[in-house]
Amino acid sequence: MFPLLFYTITDKCISCGKCARVCPLENISMLDGKPRWNGNCTHCMACICGCPTEAIEYKFISKGKRRYYMMEE
């Protein structure tokens, strides 16, 4: 299980839910308007790359790194 503590949700989050929709494993649910990762994450980074406001970071690894916008809804 990979808890939320590996992920940082910044104040850029607009509660759009796109991270939950693009997750191929349906591992993200929205709780109080913020994403919550459940126990089936494979670190595909679809949530990070799919976030329209770049509000999701994975530890320090993704911070300041380029996003890959190749996922369509």
C-alpha angles and dihedrals in degrees: 000000000000109000128206091263089081089056127061121205110200128204087262088081110116095186092243094144094223090130090060093046096050096046104112091207096046086236098142125078128180115243118183089344095306130100119259121194116219128201102286105071118142095180094246087149093221089134093053095045093041096053108109093207099039089239097145123080129179109221107296093312099088097035110123092358125130119264124225112225102196100120118099125193 
